[in-house]
């Protein structure tokens, strides 16, 4: 008998001894980080709401109780009983019964009403029918991504359960080494912005944190082939942790499955959905531009199938010697600061991912309160000594002035924006400005993936700022459903009509002008001196956005039938940059993030910034807080213990 099987036998015996004699345990399994207890008496389990909590506390494991399939009532009979228990105003839109696991997935407009106070309604459902309820939100704006992901995972339930059991056995395997060390290897985003990728390794475990590409730099991928990275191959990695869905962090995760990886990806639920959306678009853009995509769409589905979603604040075993906790990073929907607790109190490492320290219209500010952190890997996008962003209120005021000036001239405002994060921030600013009369009411056209990304935001309001979440819960107050927002479905004819029409605002991807529908809008609006292009997000070095920002007024255009001559387009429109809307903390925010950590880390590695930015931030943290700081290069390894 293997150690894991023996462990499960021992757990089953311990659980049985703790339960009342009339509650049976028919099986105990690991599924991912969770311990699943099967019972023939689910109704009795549900009557005692504290039982599971007591067991989880005693065993120090996350526990799910499921009914034995052969004691379940028929779905046809159970359906009516479930609906009788749930208040009608919860707005149940679907019930899906899965006899193999004894779960009923309940989709509802108001999931909180299905859950009930402290889970009381969920327990009542199990008491009545024996099935274990799982609740998901009905998206207020229909999202093809959310729908496709949910349907795909439903189809792949058998495969997924096999994956989870395999992962569970890996997590709880016997530790093989007596050595104690913690290493971090930098595989990308050091002294550069983009292609974030790191390996965290111990004698037992190798964890890959992020795996992105570099915007505007074709062919520069994380160093996945070098010995320090994957060693004997992708199969030597035990787990992948994704901090957020932006492509400079997530684009190449499916490539791992092409290389033979077959393990879990830990991230938040919204990041899983956004990851799929952005990766499929990444392949689509590559194909349209005549580049060979680095992997097939099938690998995107593999990544989604292997994802284990975690909620903020949940401490989760992901290896025999590593616990992971995700915390809000304030950057984009579902973005997370990833905290690793290694060994039995041996060492703690936190990866900031991308962070925004202060509250924004969309998100609460990044969490930096941890029991312990010895080493912090900190983003430094705006870490330079002069990288102070304009106060958000001042930025919003300036944006409104630009819109009003352009409107008076009869022009249009073109805003290149990232589909995820910046676009929704802009939508909130524009909706409020029109509602309060600060700018004239006019159409706001959303092109590219912006509408779909917005639909995903409304599916997960619990990840948004408290007051915004409350507005989304009330459909008539949902700012994303305001009348002025118009979804462009990607047709060139519709774009031409908008370009030839009255004053309006256009939000379009890509945010760094590296392709996508923004190129079409430049053709249509670029020659109009009354219009204005407004940059509201970071423009990485080497991107067309950075060049236009720096004064280029003639740009290459490779599209057939365009207005440009000899493959070039003259830009006559004004170009403006309005700082202060970035999803990244500025210099002061980064300093404050470290300053207010309690206790402060002993070491900080400054990454994800241009060379001068990481060196400036590293130097300032050293002088200000007397801590050891580094501005590593790619392919360096740090041994911390």
Secondary structure as UniProt FT lines:
FT   HELIX           3..18
FT   TURN            21..22
FT   STRAND          27..31
FT   TURN            32..33
FT   STRAND          34..39
FT   HELIX           42..47
FT   HELIX           50..59
FT   STRAND          62..67
FT   HELIX           69..71
FT   HELIX           75..85
FT   HELIX           88..90
FT   STRAND          92..98
FT   TURN            99..102
FT   STRAND          103..108
FT   HELIX           111..115
FT   HELIX           117..119
FT   HELIX           120..129
FT   STRAND          132..137
FT   HELIX           144..155
FT   HELIX           157..171
FT   STRAND          183..188
FT   STRAND          197..201
FT   STRAND          206..209
FT   TURN            215..216
FT   TURN            218..219
FT   TURN            224..225
FT   HELIX           227..230
FT   TURN            231..232
FT   HELIX           234..236
FT   STRAND          239..241
FT   HELIX           247..250
FT   TURN            251..252
FT   HELIX           253..258
FT   TURN            259..260
FT   STRAND          264..267
FT   HELIX           269..288
FT   TURN            289..290
FT   HELIX           297..305
FT   STRAND          307..309
FT   TURN            312..313
FT   STRAND          316..319
FT   TURN            320..321
FT   STRAND          322..328
FT   TURN            333..334
FT   STRAND          336..342
FT   TURN            343..346
FT   STRAND          347..351
FT   STRAND          375..379
FT   TURN            381..382
FT   TURN            385..386
FT   HELIX           392..408
FT   TURN            409..410
FT   STRAND          413..416
FT   TURN            419..421
FT   HELIX           422..435
FT   TURN            436..437
FT   STRAND          444..447
FT   TURN            448..449
FT   HELIX           450..459
FT   HELIX           461..463
FT   HELIX           466..473
FT   HELIX           475..477
FT   HELIX           479..481
FT   TURN            483..484
FT   STRAND          485..487
FT   HELIX           492..500
FT   STRAND          505..508
FT   TURN            511..512
FT   HELIX           517..525
FT   TURN            526..527
FT   TURN            529..530
FT   STRAND          532..535
FT   TURN            541..542
FT   HELIX           544..549
FT   TURN            550..551
FT   STRAND          554..556
FT   TURN            560..561
FT   TURN            566..567
FT   STRAND          568..570
FT   STRAND          574..577
FT   HELIX           587..595
FT   STRAND          603..607
FT   HELIX           611..625
FT   STRAND          628..630
FT   TURN            634..635
FT   STRAND          637..639
//
